[in-house]
């Protein structure tokens, strides 16, 4: 019960910290990390040991699927060189550098040192996105960071699995290549097949709640089956999510879609909170076991790993950008414009905050793993250090870099809006009723505004007027229910219709508070 009560308190604290992070314009995971450390000093907090396999499935599977679902295949193809150099090159480079430090400084066995490197290698884009979304940085950079955070998990966890198996004696490092090839190819095929089977199920479910439950159950089932088959559960989940994302929305009702997105957003938030709770509780027990001279050495080792992780990423990113720019100096002007810049390299290099994946994978190490305590402590130090040092300094860094305002997504939205409005007008052109005329007039007004994407004032004024009218609709609806003109069933049905209208009129498709005009 103590754990349950502590979790409830932490969830409420997390909500408050999230609101504070928005006000301070810093990543909410940074504040969660500090709260997690604070738990270590709470008297009477319980000691928790979680099953390693359960930790990976419970925390990683849904978070990874949520990220993969929103991944743009177009951006993955467009920025494939940078993504390969980051998701594969940077992870391998960081793993090797950290492994060398762990082997030389802490005396870890080679396999255990490689496992440590794989644990701290993959950055998490959640923290970076929390700040980058508040600034208009070039879309290329945000797409690269988000794509990297998805793909580097697969690379790091594949190395991690092999290293852990080698450390406990179930696999020799020299036999790793066939395992990697089998896991990669087999996982891609399995993820696609699982996705197609899931689509057959999801498209036949109309109830929003049932659909969401099936999605969560399917996600955990895919992870467990892939793991039991010896495949890469990470790659399988990524391919599974991308397969569903390309088809499922077309066959889902709007009600199901909005409900599902809200539930997944809340679930990912709760999983982040619980992971930081576990981090604090585990850190206290580890520090308690490390006493005397061993404790000082463990903290020094953890601080060294943190410094190495930050420097290694900066060195790798700046290095490959310098090489690419050297090769593109003889290209035409368009290719030169598309080449990465050193300003972008600084931002990408500094956006190396570690998060949920590093936390959970560290916690998931077997209890008898060689050097487990210093490894887990180093991983916690990397998560806390990068989130605090890099996360909280990201906003002033962005101001210093002073990127030009990126409007590429706004232009794409405007162009697509014109196309879909015209499609609606074309299909209504053969309708001659008075109702059709009213609907055509509404679409015509929206198309005229969308045809001039540079006139931001017109679009803003249009949405403000709609929200202003919707507020009055809500007031009237409340009056009708209060005076007994309509009952609750009619009230909720009309409330839902107004919700859809407000959702369509609100910026970025999210509900915004209504203000007077």
SENU-913673 format. One line per 4 residues: number of its first residue (from 1); their letters; for each residue x, y, z of C-alpha. Coordinates in steps of 0.02 Angstrom, whole numbers. Layout:
NUM	A	X,Y,Z ~ ...
END
This chain:
1	XXXX	0,0,0 ~ 145,118,37 ~ 202,102,-144 ~ 27,136,-209
5	XXXX	8,291,-100 ~ 181,353,-150 ~ 138,328,-333 ~ -23,428,-318
9	XXXX	71,570,-232 ~ 206,566,-366 ~ 77,571,-505 ~ -1,728,-431
13	XXXX	170,805,-407 ~ 212,762,-587 ~ 59,856,-648 ~ 114,1009,-549
17	XXXX	292,992,-615 ~ 228,981,-793 ~ 133,1144,-772 ~ 288,1223,-695
21	XXXX	397,1160,-838 ~ 284,1245,-965 ~ 294,1408,-869 ~ 484,1396,-856
25	XXXX	500,1328,-1034 ~ 607,1181,-983 ~ 578,994,-1018 ~ 461,912,-893
29	XXXX	573,756,-885 ~ 708,867,-809 ~ 596,909,-662 ~ 537,728,-650
33	XXXX	719,673,-636 ~ 748,792,-491 ~ 588,730,-408 ~ 647,551,-430
37	XXXX	810,591,-342 ~ 711,673,-202 ~ 620,509,-172 ~ 785,432,-118
41	XXXX	779,543,36 ~ 598,508,84 ~ 597,414,251 ~ 511,246,245
45	XXXX	499,236,55 ~ 485,53,3 ~ 624,-44,-83 ~ 564,-112,-250
49	XXXX	636,-250,-357 ~ 552,-267,-526 ~ 571,-414,-645 ~ 688,-363,-788
53	XXXX	578,-433,-926 ~ 423,-352,-852 ~ 514,-184,-842 ~ 558,-187,-1027
57	XXXX	386,-241,-1085 ~ 288,-128,-968 ~ 384,33,-995 ~ 468,22,-1165
61	XXXX	336,-63,-1275 ~ 195,67,-1262 ~ 313,217,-1261 ~ 404,154,-1415
65	XXXX	242,116,-1507 ~ 176,290,-1468 ~ 334,368,-1542 ~ 339,253,-1693
69	XXXX	156,284,-1733 ~ 191,469,-1763 ~ 350,441,-1862 ~ 353,511,-2038
73	XXXX	416,387,-2168 ~ 447,533,-2285 ~ 564,615,-2159 ~ 651,449,-2125
77	XXXX	690,433,-2310 ~ 734,616,-2335 ~ 858,624,-2191 ~ 918,443,-2199
81	XXXX	1104,486,-2203 ~ 1096,590,-2044 ~ 984,463,-1960 ~ 1101,319,-1999
85	XXXX	1251,418,-1937 ~ 1160,458,-1774 ~ 1052,305,-1741 ~ 1190,183,-1789
89	XXXX	1355,277,-1791 ~ 1332,385,-1636 ~ 1262,240,-1535 ~ 1405,124,-1580
93	XXXX	1535,261,-1552 ~ 1464,308,-1381 ~ 1448,125,-1332 ~ 1630,90,-1373
97	XXXX	1697,246,-1286 ~ 1595,215,-1128 ~ 1640,30,-1132 ~ 1824,74,-1136
101	XXXX	1803,189,-986 ~ 1705,56,-892 ~ 1836,-76,-930 ~ 1987,31,-884
105	XXXX	1917,134,-741 ~ 1794,18,-654 ~ 1871,-148,-702 ~ 1710,-211,-781
109	XXXX	1716,-366,-891 ~ 1713,-325,-1077 ~ 1535,-385,-1102 ~ 1472,-290,-949
113	XXXX	1563,-133,-1004 ~ 1481,-145,-1176 ~ 1312,-168,-1091 ~ 1342,-6,-994
117	XXXX	1387,84,-1156 ~ 1228,22,-1239 ~ 1123,75,-1090 ~ 1180,257,-1092
121	XXXX	1201,274,-1282 ~ 1023,312,-1345 ~ 957,490,-1318 ~ 772,520,-1288
125	XXXX	685,650,-1395 ~ 544,678,-1269 ~ 644,802,-1167 ~ 711,892,-1320
129	XXXX	540,899,-1404 ~ 465,979,-1247 ~ 577,1130,-1278 ~ 596,1127,-1467
133	XXXX	407,1132,-1489 ~ 408,1304,-1407 ~ 528,1372,-1538 ~ 519,1375,-1728
137	XXXX	680,1280,-1760 ~ 710,1207,-1935 ~ 597,1058,-1967 ~ 748,959,-2026
141	XXXX	823,962,-1851 ~ 665,910,-1759 ~ 632,771,-1886 ~ 809,705,-1867
145	XXXX	801,708,-1677 ~ 633,620,-1672 ~ 685,490,-1801 ~ 849,460,-1711
149	XXXX	764,432,-1543 ~ 657,298,-1623 ~ 793,205,-1717 ~ 935,222,-1593
153	XXXX	835,125,-1463 ~ 834,-25,-1580 ~ 1022,-14,-1607 ~ 1064,11,-1424
157	XXXX	949,-124,-1358 ~ 1009,-249,-1486 ~ 1188,-220,-1426 ~ 1126,-226,-1247
161	XXXX	1041,-394,-1269 ~ 1195,-472,-1347 ~ 1312,-399,-1215 ~ 1202,-457,-1070
165	XXXX	1191,-632,-1144 ~ 1379,-636,-1165 ~ 1408,-572,-987 ~ 1302,-709,-909
169	XXXX	1378,-842,-1023 ~ 1231,-884,-1136 ~ 1310,-811,-1294 ~ 1487,-783,-1358
173	XXXX	1526,-612,-1433 ~ 1602,-696,-1585 ~ 1432,-772,-1624 ~ 1344,-603,-1617
177	XXXX	1342,-564,-1805 ~ 1221,-706,-1855 ~ 1112,-660,-1707 ~ 1105,-477,-1762
181	XXXX	1061,-522,-1942 ~ 926,-646,-1890 ~ 853,-525,-1763 ~ 850,-379,-1885
185	XXXX	775,-466,-2037 ~ 658,-576,-1937 ~ 597,-429,-1832 ~ 554,-324,-1985
189	XXXX	453,-467,-2061 ~ 369,-510,-1896 ~ 325,-328,-1860 ~ 242,-309,-2030
193	XXXX	144,-471,-2012 ~ 88,-428,-1836 ~ 33,-257,-1900 ~ -74,-331,-2039
197	XXXX	-157,-453,-1918 ~ -190,-313,-1793 ~ -270,-207,-1929 ~ -395,-345,-1966
201	XXXX	-448,-341,-1784 ~ -447,-153,-1754 ~ -550,-111,-1908 ~ -691,-222,-1845
205	XXXX	-705,-142,-1673 ~ -819,9,-1659 ~ -816,41,-1472 ~ -681,167,-1425
209	XXXX	-641,90,-1256 ~ -629,-87,-1325 ~ -520,-27,-1467 ~ -398,57,-1347
213	XXXX	-388,-98,-1237 ~ -352,-207,-1389 ~ -215,-87,-1443 ~ -127,-98,-1275
217	XXXX	-149,-287,-1265 ~ -86,-306,-1443 ~ 67,-199,-1407 ~ 118,-304,-1257
221	XXXX	80,-465,-1350 ~ 190,-416,-1498 ~ 333,-372,-1380 ~ 318,-536,-1282
225	XXXX	303,-646,-1436 ~ 451,-562,-1523 ~ 554,-582,-1365 ~ 508,-766,-1347
229	XXXX	555,-797,-1529 ~ 727,-722,-1501 ~ 690,-572,-1612 ~ 723,-389,-1574
233	XXXX	565,-333,-1484 ~ 614,-151,-1518 ~ 626,-170,-1707 ~ 468,-276,-1709
237	XXXX	368,-145,-1615 ~ 433,-3,-1725 ~ 385,-92,-1887 ~ 220,-147,-1810
241	XXXX	175,32,-1762 ~ 225,106,-1931 ~ 123,-28,-2021 ~ -32,13,-1919
245	XXXX	-7,201,-1932 ~ -11,198,-2122 ~ -181,112,-2130 ~ -279,113,-1967
249	XXXX	-328,299,-1961 ~ -423,283,-2124 ~ -532,146,-2048 ~ -559,223,-1876
253	XXXX	-700,339,-1828 ~ -659,513,-1765 ~ -725,469,-1593 ~ -610,318,-1579
257	XXXX	-461,414,-1643 ~ -477,560,-1521 ~ -511,443,-1376 ~ -363,332,-1420
261	XXXX	-240,475,-1439 ~ -291,547,-1270 ~ -272,380,-1180 ~ -101,346,-1257
265	XXXX	-38,519,-1213 ~ -91,495,-1032 ~ -18,320,-1024 ~ 152,377,-1088
269	XXXX	153,516,-960 ~ 112,397,-817 ~ 247,275,-873 ~ 376,414,-871
273	XXXX	325,461,-694 ~ 331,280,-633 ~ 503,255,-711 ~ 574,404,-617
277	XXXX	493,340,-456 ~ 582,175,-480 ~ 743,267,-519 ~ 739,356,-352
281	XXXX	696,199,-254 ~ 830,96,-342 ~ 961,233,-321 ~ 936,236,-133
285	XXXX	961,49,-115 ~ 1115,53,-227 ~ 1195,196,-131 ~ 1159,102,29
289	XXXX	1253,-51,-35 ~ 1401,54,-92 ~ 1486,111,67 ~ 1656,177,115
293	XXXX	1789,195,-20 ~ 1682,100,-144 ~ 1548,233,-136 ~ 1667,374,-181
297	XXXX	1740,274,-325 ~ 1565,232,-389 ~ 1513,416,-389 ~ 1674,467,-476
301	XXXX	1646,332,-607 ~ 1466,389,-633 ~ 1521,571,-656 ~ 1654,516,-780
305	XXXX	1529,417,-882 ~ 1413,569,-886 ~ 1552,680,-952 ~ 1606,551,-1081
309	XXXX	1428,528,-1145 ~ 1403,716,-1171 ~ 1573,744,-1253 ~ 1563,588,-1363
313	XXXX	1400,643,-1443 ~ 1463,819,-1475 ~ 1624,753,-1552 ~ 1532,630,-1663
317	XXXX	1400,753,-1725 ~ 1523,894,-1758 ~ 1641,772,-1842 ~ 1518,699,-1966
321	XXXX	1445,871,-2006 ~ 1620,934,-2046 ~ 1649,785,-2162 ~ 1482,806,-2250
325	XXXX	1510,992,-2277 ~ 1683,955,-2347 ~ 1607,837,-2476 ~ 1465,956,-2523
329	XXXX	1570,1112,-2550 ~ 1582,1071,-2736 ~ 1395,1034,-2756 ~ 1264,1150,-2827
333	XXXX	1179,1284,-2723 ~ 1026,1180,-2682 ~ 1129,1037,-2612 ~ 1233,1161,-2513
337	XXXX	1076,1233,-2435 ~ 1018,1058,-2384 ~ 1187,1015,-2307 ~ 1193,1013,-2116
341	XXXX	1259,1170,-2031 ~ 1371,1188,-1881 ~ 1233,1281,-1789 ~ 1120,1132,-1817
345	XXXX	1260,1015,-1763 ~ 1278,1108,-1599 ~ 1092,1091,-1564 ~ 1083,907,-1614
349	XXXX	1240,869,-1515 ~ 1173,955,-1360 ~ 1001,872,-1375 ~ 1072,711,-1304
353	XXXX	964,698,-1150 ~ 940,519,-1091 ~ 772,466,-1027 ~ 651,323,-1005
357	XXXX	743,192,-1110 ~ 907,214,-1016 ~ 816,208,-848 ~ 717,51,-883
361	XXXX	857,-46,-967 ~ 971,-9,-819 ~ 838,-66,-696 ~ 811,-222,-803
365	XXXX	988,-288,-776 ~ 985,-457,-688 ~ 1021,-450,-501 ~ 1179,-557,-520
369	XXXX	1246,-458,-669 ~ 1432,-419,-647 ~ 1456,-239,-589 ~ 1269,-207,-584
373	XXXX	1270,-75,-446 ~ 1402,41,-521 ~ 1323,18,-694 ~ 1148,64,-633
377	XXXX	1216,210,-533 ~ 1311,274,-686 ~ 1154,258,-792 ~ 1052,358,-665
381	XXXX	1189,490,-661 ~ 1184,504,-851 ~ 994,522,-853 ~ 992,650,-713
385	XXXX	1144,744,-774 ~ 1092,759,-955 ~ 913,806,-913 ~ 967,940,-791
389	XXXX	1125,1008,-875 ~ 1071,995,-1056 ~ 883,1003,-1036 ~ 881,1161,-932
393	XXXX	1011,1248,-1039 ~ 924,1208,-1204 ~ 815,1363,-1206 ~ 959,1489,-1186
397	XXXX	1058,1389,-1315 ~ 917,1405,-1441 ~ 910,1592,-1413 ~ 1097,1600,-1437
401	XXXX	1091,1501,-1599 ~ 948,1611,-1662 ~ 876,1498,-1797 ~ 765,1575,-1929
405	XXXX	580,1542,-1907 ~ 531,1382,-1997 ~ 361,1389,-2084 ~ 379,1234,-2193
409	XXXX	247,1135,-2096 ~ 128,1283,-2097 ~ 144,1293,-2287 ~ 112,1107,-2306
413	XXXX	-42,1119,-2196 ~ -108,1267,-2296 ~ -81,1181,-2464 ~ -161,1020,-2404
417	XXXX	-307,1116,-2330 ~ -343,1197,-2498 ~ -339,1027,-2583 ~ -459,944,-2461
421	XXXX	-577,1093,-2462 ~ -581,1087,-2653 ~ -617,901,-2647 ~ -766,935,-2534
425	XXXX	-829,1072,-2651 ~ -810,958,-2802 ~ -914,820,-2725 ~ -1047,946,-2670
429	XXXX	-1057,1031,-2839 ~ -1190,910,-2900 ~ -1301,942,-2750 ~ -1432,1078,-2774
433	XXXX	-1526,1081,-2609 ~ -1526,1232,-2495 ~ -1430,1131,-2364 ~ -1294,1092,-2492
437	XXXX	-1280,1277,-2533 ~ -1249,1320,-2351 ~ -1116,1186,-2334 ~ -1033,1242,-2497
441	XXXX	-1027,1420,-2432 ~ -937,1363,-2274 ~ -808,1265,-2373 ~ -783,1410,-2493
445	XXXX	-744,1527,-2347 ~ -619,1404,-2275 ~ -537,1377,-2443 ~ -517,1564,-2475
449	XXXX	-426,1584,-2310 ~ -318,1431,-2341 ~ -268,1492,-2514 ~ -171,1635,-2436
453	XXXX	-57,1551,-2307 ~ 45,1710,-2286 ~ -106,1801,-2219 ~ -91,1733,-2043
457	XXXX	-205,1870,-1976 ~ -351,1811,-2082 ~ -333,1631,-2027 ~ -315,1682,-1845
461	XXXX	-467,1795,-1855 ~ -569,1657,-1937 ~ -528,1533,-1798 ~ -557,1665,-1663
465	XXXX	-730,1701,-1730 ~ -772,1516,-1735 ~ -712,1492,-1556 ~ -808,1647,-1503
469	XXXX	-967,1575,-1579 ~ -934,1404,-1502 ~ -919,1483,-1329 ~ -1092,1557,-1350
473	XXXX	-1157,1388,-1407 ~ -1091,1308,-1248 ~ -1172,1442,-1139 ~ -1339,1415,-1225
477	XXXX	-1326,1226,-1210 ~ -1293,1244,-1023 ~ -1446,1356,-1006 ~ -1556,1230,-1099
481	XXXX	-1506,1091,-980 ~ -1520,1201,-826 ~ -1698,1256,-865 ~ -1753,1079,-906
485	XXXX	-1780,1106,-1093 ~ -1666,959,-1134 ~ -1608,807,-1036 ~ -1432,742,-1007
489	XXXX	-1433,623,-1155 ~ -1471,762,-1279 ~ -1351,876,-1186 ~ -1203,757,-1204
493	XXXX	-1240,722,-1386 ~ -1239,907,-1428 ~ -1089,934,-1315 ~ -992,808,-1420
497	XXXX	-1038,898,-1581 ~ -975,1063,-1509 ~ -816,976,-1450 ~ -778,922,-1628
501	XXXX	-806,1097,-1692 ~ -692,1170,-1559 ~ -561,1039,-1596 ~ -563,1087,-1780
505	XXXX	-550,1273,-1741 ~ -412,1261,-1610 ~ -228,1281,-1655 ~ -133,1120,-1690
509	XXXX	-294,1021,-1668 ~ -293,1036,-1479 ~ -424,1110,-1366 ~ -384,1287,-1312
513	XXXX	-473,1393,-1184 ~ -607,1501,-1259 ~ -592,1688,-1237 ~ -710,1830,-1271
517	X	-693,1916,-1436
END
